[in-house]
Amino acid sequence: MADYNPGPRQENGLTQAELAEKAGISLRTISCYESGSTYPKNRNIYKTLADILSEDANYLRNEGDEFITSARQ
């Protein structure tokens, strides 16, 4: 990953823990999504995260259906 961008999570004033709680998933899961070590297997997670972050779910995916890591902490 070339450039670090705090992304929509921080723009919404959320910590990883707060986003995890709101999404009903673990902090470790959010951390893994943001680091790029794993991606949501359930496509509904994209919608859940997008709704919380006031983003389009497609913004959180790239052509490889990978979670955009620019949301990293």
Secondary structure, 3 states (H helix, E strand, C coil): CCCCCCHHHHHCCCCHHHHHHHHCCCHHHHHHHHHCCCCCCCHHHHHHHHHHHCCCHHHHECCCCCECHHHCC
